[in-house]
Amino acid sequence: MRTLLADTLTVAAVCPAAPPGVQVYADQIQSWVKWGVLAILGICFFASVGMLIWGRVTHHPRGARLGMDGILICLVGAILYVVGYVIVLSIVGTGC
């Protein structure tokens, strides 16, 4: 009689595989998404730093606040990017 642990280990040992001919497109889409997110995070960061500097120089409290909020959003976005990538990588696997 099989146990739940044996069934779980059997399922965990199976590696997902893309259908024939799809892996090239999946890799290409994943690389586009990664570079797109990195570009958006970079633009967001530099725009937020610029807004923060502008708000401080002109003594505009809302401008400085928006700049700081933008930097924090970039930081949270970067954390979600890394965590999301690790989650997807753990589901898909790197090789079996």
Disulfide bonds with the S-S distance in Angstrom:
Cys15-Cys96 1.35
Cys44-Cys74 2.37
